[in-house]
Amino acid sequence: MSLKVYNVLHRKKEDFIPLENGKVKMYACGITASGDAHIGHAYQAIIFDVIKRYLEYIGYDVTYVRNYTDVDDKIILKARELGVNPTEYANKMMKKIDHELSQLLVEKPTIQSKATECIPDMIDFIKKLIETGHAYSTENGDVFFKVSSFSEYGKLSNRIIDDSLSGVRKNVEPGKLDDKDFALWKNAKNDEIFWDSPWGLGRPGWHIECSTMSMKYLGETIDIHGGGKDLIFPHHENEIAQSESLTGKQFSRYWLHNGLIKVNGQKMSKSLNNGILLEDLLKKYNFEIIRMSLLENNYRSDMNVVDGMFEQQEAKIYMIYKLFYLIDLLGNGYKPNDNSEYLNNIDKKFRIAMDNDFNTSVAIGNIFEYVNLMNKMINKNEIQEVVDMKNALIKVYSTLGLLQQNPSKVIKEIKDKYLALYDIAETEINEMILNRKHYKDEKNWLEADKIRNKLLERGIILKDGNKSTEWDIDIPPKVRIR
């Protein structure tokens, strides 16, 4: 099966055939450094991180460019509110966001470009659009793209030009010939950051940034352009218009868009105060819990973050790493076979899922089939087989950034978190288990059961063995592994 991707440009799945055999040029619109990163930023970053990783997994040489918008209205307003320099503020936010994304195991792109590093290129781009009649300057020092000059405007979003401004803020801008036209260059207002240009002091419009950076680092036509589906219109539509007007060539062969994040069924917004900051998530959950939660969703679908969702994922991750820890104990002295049948089978099923438009949902679902199978192998004392399967899972699922941690570390981290949450210490648990043993030795089952129930009420589960009693945490809510 060859890789198929859903191309938003044609609204269908298509065979992925890059321009150059064995090589992929990919660009994804990054973050505007106007504030802290939230879960929506993490979703987009992880999705395109996985797409890049999988393309490399199946043998492509990938050049991946992701940008930062480090100058725009929001950054200027926020910096003014804080009384700081906008450039310094943007740099500080980018450094913080980079750190948080690295904690999520998001790999750095091949090239991470900043808008402010490409201002001369943007000015040159705009000059050429003016020279060819696709843009015009105003007496005020603004430059606008003339939408009527590009006959295919609307082909990505499937909007006709007359309706294309619905939902987009309309500003009365001096010298603008048509409401549909969009800014390529904005004249500098008082106390704003600016650069010199043939049209006076000013700064670039948002849309010109990505077209310029994509062409600068990847050329006039690329294989994949990506971003959140909220960027389809007007951002990506405008990118196509200005880019293809300049070159006369197709800007991107495949357009991939991830869904948006909702919180308990509602769109994230400042007015609802329901945003989820990445910084806060990372304080509460192991990165793999966040990463797997986001990848269990089909990337093109909106994702609804509901109460208890991350706890359910936490229980799954905890269960997987407890199994891995057990396999490490049982398999001490066993050497994994790097060419086992399990590696071939897991790799095959993984590719089938991912070749179907990067279906991480199915790929992750397969993990739990292997978990059930490994438990059965352990019961049959098939130790070499289970060691080989665990080894294969770790190798294949590194492509999703999953199953790569030390089992002991993850188990301890989650246990410690819930012991603190339940306000109970290991010493107290062990003391209660010892008291329960005394009652059991005296055949006082009533008092022994009281201790068991009291621990259960405090989130601690007891498991009686032949010679001893072990305890474990009970992560709410109860999760049934499919």
WOBELWO-V366181 format. One record per residue. RES is the residue in three letters. PHI is phi in degrees with one decimal (* if undefined). Layout:
RES & PHI
RES & PHI
This chain:
MET & *
SER & -90.4
LEU & -67.3
LYS & -117.9
VAL & -127.7
TYR & -83.9
ASN & -93.5
VAL & -61.0
LEU & -59.3
HIS & -112.5
ARG & 57.0
LYS & -161.9
LYS & -78.3
GLU & -135.8
ASP & -61.5
PHE & -86.5
ILE & -129.0
PRO & -70.9
LEU & -59.3
GLU & -115.5
ASN & -56.0
GLY & 84.6
LYS & -128.2
VAL & -130.2
LYS & -110.1
MET & -131.3
TYR & -129.1
ALA & -129.5
CYS & -66.0
GLY & -93.9
ILE & -99.1
THR & -85.3
ALA & -81.7
SER & -103.3
GLY & -178.9
ASP & -67.1
ALA & -71.6
HIS & -117.6
ILE & -62.7
GLY & -64.0
HIS & -63.0
ALA & -62.9
TYR & -58.7
GLN & -64.0
ALA & -63.4
ILE & -68.1
ILE & -57.6
PHE & -77.9
ASP & -63.2
VAL & -68.3
ILE & -59.8
LYS & -63.2
ARG & -61.7
TYR & -69.4
LEU & -58.8
GLU & -69.0
TYR & -58.7
ILE & -93.4
GLY & 108.5
TYR & -83.7
ASP & -91.0
VAL & -105.7
THR & -106.1
TYR & -114.2
VAL & -110.5
ARG & -126.4
ASN & -105.6
TYR & -115.9
THR & -88.2
ASP & -114.0
VAL & -150.0
ASP & -169.4
ASP & -56.9
LYS & -63.4
ILE & -64.4
ILE & -62.5
LEU & -64.7
LYS & -66.3
ALA & -63.7
ARG & -64.2
GLU & -61.8
LEU & -88.0
GLY & 71.8
VAL & -125.5
ASN & -69.5
PRO & -62.2
THR & -67.4
GLU & -64.3
TYR & -62.4
ALA & -61.7
ASN & -62.9
LYS & -63.3
MET & -67.7
MET & -63.6
LYS & -62.4
LYS & -66.0
ILE & -64.7
ASP & -56.5
HIS & -63.2
GLU & -66.7
LEU & -66.4
SER & -65.8
GLN & -65.5
LEU & -84.6
LEU & 69.1
VAL & -77.8
GLU & -73.3
LYS & -66.1
PRO & -67.1
THR & -58.4
ILE & -132.6
GLN & -109.6
SER & -102.2
LYS & -107.7
ALA & -56.6
THR & -68.7
GLU & -81.9
CYS & -123.5
ILE & -59.0
PRO & -58.4
ASP & -65.6
MET & -66.3
ILE & -61.5
ASP & -63.8
PHE & -58.1
ILE & -65.2
LYS & -57.0
LYS & -67.5
LEU & -66.1
ILE & -66.1
GLU & -61.6
THR & -94.3
GLY & 83.4
HIS & -94.7
ALA & -148.1
TYR & -147.6
SER & -101.9
THR & -117.6
GLU & -63.0
ASN & -76.6
GLY & 95.5
ASP & -91.4
VAL & -128.6
PHE & -121.7
PHE & -82.4
LYS & -90.2
VAL & -58.8
SER & -65.4
SER & -82.0
PHE & -116.4
SER & -67.1
GLU & -95.9
TYR & -58.2
GLY & 103.9
LYS & -71.6
LEU & -81.3
SER & -88.6
ASN & 61.5
ARG & -107.4
ILE & -81.7
ILE & -58.7
ASP & -62.6
ASP & -103.0
SER & -73.0
LEU & -97.9
SER & -62.2
GLY & 85.4
VAL & -106.0
ARG & -63.0
LYS & -102.0
ASN & -109.1
VAL & -81.5
GLU & -117.7
PRO & -56.3
GLY & 87.3
LYS & -75.4
LEU & -82.4
ASP & -150.4
ASP & -57.8
LYS & -74.4
ASP & -66.2
PHE & -125.1
ALA & -75.9
LEU & -102.4
TRP & -144.0
LYS & -115.7
ASN & -67.0
ALA & -74.4
LYS & -90.2
ASN & -61.2
ASP & 64.2
GLU & -98.7
ILE & -67.0
PHE & -151.1
TRP & -132.0
ASP & -79.6
SER & -153.2
PRO & -61.6
TRP & -106.2
GLY & 109.1
LEU & -71.4
GLY & 179.4
ARG & -149.0
PRO & -73.1
GLY & -74.2
TRP & -65.4
HIS & -65.6
ILE & -67.2
GLU & -59.6
CYS & -69.6
SER & -58.6
THR & -65.3
MET & -67.5
SER & -61.3
MET & -67.9
LYS & -61.9
TYR & -99.0
LEU & -123.4
GLY & 101.3
GLU & -72.4
THR & -127.3
ILE & -117.9
ASP & -85.3
ILE & -131.3
HIS & -122.4
GLY & -133.5
GLY & 161.7
GLY & -70.1
LYS & -68.9
ASP & -70.1
LEU & -92.7
ILE & -54.3
PHE & -132.9
PRO & -95.6
HIS & -59.9
HIS & -71.4
GLU & -61.9
ASN & -71.2
GLU & -59.6
ILE & -60.5
ALA & -59.8
GLN & -72.3
SER & -72.0
GLU & -74.1
SER & -65.9
LEU & -72.8
THR & -100.2
GLY & 75.0
LYS & -119.1
GLN & -63.8
PHE & -75.5
SER & -139.3
ARG & -76.9
TYR & -128.2
TRP & -113.1
LEU & -115.8
HIS & -132.6
ASN & -86.9
GLY & -71.3
LEU & -106.2
ILE & -97.3
LYS & -115.6
VAL & -118.5
ASN & 49.0
GLY & 86.1
GLN & -116.4
LYS & -62.8
MET & -64.8
SER & -157.9
LYS & -66.1
SER & -64.4
LEU & -87.8
ASN & 53.4
ASN & -117.0
GLY & -69.7
ILE & -118.2
LEU & -75.2
LEU & -61.5
GLU & -56.8
ASP & -69.2
LEU & -61.4
LEU & -66.8
LYS & -72.8
LYS & -95.2
TYR & -133.2
ASN & -56.3
PHE & -55.5
GLU & -68.9
ILE & -65.1
ILE & -67.1
ARG & -62.6
MET & -67.7
SER & -58.3
LEU & -73.0
LEU & -81.0
GLU & -70.8
ASN & -88.0
ASN & -66.3
TYR & -61.0
ARG & -83.1
SER & -92.3
ASP & -63.5
MET & -113.6
ASN & -102.3
VAL & -85.8
VAL & -113.4
ASP & -58.2
GLY & 88.8
MET & -62.4
PHE & -71.2
GLU & -66.1
GLN & -61.8
GLN & -67.2
GLU & -60.9
ALA & -63.4
LYS & -67.1
ILE & -61.7
TYR & -60.7
MET & -63.6
ILE & -62.5
TYR & -73.8
LYS & -66.0
LEU & -64.8
PHE & -61.5
TYR & -63.4
LEU & -62.3
ILE & -63.4
ASP & -61.5
LEU & -67.5
LEU & -67.4
GLY & -93.1
ASN & -58.3
GLY & 101.4
TYR & -88.6
LYS & -99.4
PRO & -63.6
ASN & -92.9
ASP & -70.5
ASN & -118.6
SER & -73.3
GLU & -63.8
TYR & -66.6
LEU & -63.0
ASN & -62.7
ASN & -69.5
ILE & -66.6
ASP & -60.5
LYS & -62.4
LYS & -66.7
PHE & -63.9
ARG & -65.7
ILE & -59.6
ALA & -66.3
MET & -73.9
ASP & -69.6
ASN & -92.9
ASP & 58.1
PHE & 54.4
ASN & -81.6
THR & -67.2
SER & -60.3
VAL & -68.1
ALA & -59.2
ILE & -73.1
GLY & -57.2
ASN & -63.2
ILE & -55.6
PHE & -75.2
GLU & -66.7
TYR & -67.5
VAL & -60.5
ASN & -61.0
LEU & -66.1
MET & -65.6
ASN & -62.2
LYS & -66.4
MET & -62.1
ILE & -63.2
ASN & -62.6
LYS & -92.9
ASN & 63.3
GLU & -90.8
ILE & -72.3
GLN & -59.5
GLU & -63.6
VAL & -71.4
VAL & -64.0
ASP & -65.7
MET & -68.6
LYS & -59.5
ASN & -60.2
ALA & -66.1
LEU & -60.8
ILE & -62.7
LYS & -66.2
VAL & -68.8
TYR & -83.3
SER & -62.8
THR & -62.9
LEU & -95.2
GLY & 72.1
LEU & -120.8
LEU & 64.0
GLN & -105.3
GLN & -93.2
ASN & -73.5
PRO & -55.3
SER & -59.4
LYS & -64.3
VAL & -65.6
ILE & -60.3
LYS & -64.2
GLU & -60.1
ILE & -71.9
LYS & -59.6
ASP & -60.8
LYS & -60.0
TYR & -78.6
LEU & -62.8
ALA & -67.3
LEU & -65.0
TYR & -85.4
ASP & 56.2
ILE & -144.0
ALA & -104.1
GLU & -58.5
THR & -62.2
GLU & -66.4
ILE & -62.5
ASN & -63.1
GLU & -65.7
MET & -68.0
ILE & -65.8
LEU & -64.9
ASN & -61.6
ARG & -63.7
LYS & -63.1
HIS & -60.4
TYR & -64.0
LYS & -66.6
ASP & -61.0
GLU & -86.1
LYS & 60.1
ASN & -92.6
TRP & -64.8
LEU & -62.7
GLU & -67.9
ALA & -62.9
ASP & -67.4
LYS & -61.4
ILE & -67.2
ARG & -57.3
ASN & -67.7
LYS & -64.8
LEU & -67.5
LEU & -62.8
GLU & -63.6
ARG & -99.0
GLY & 86.8
ILE & -116.9
ILE & -102.5
LEU & -102.6
LYS & -128.7
ASP & -82.6
GLY & -108.1
ASN & -66.5
LYS & -117.2
SER & -152.8
THR & -115.3
GLU & -102.6
TRP & -124.5
ASP & -149.6
ILE & -85.3
ASP & -108.1
ILE & -87.3
PRO & -83.6
PRO & -81.0
LYS & -57.7
VAL & -120.9
ARG & -101.6
ILE & -78.7
ARG & -74.0
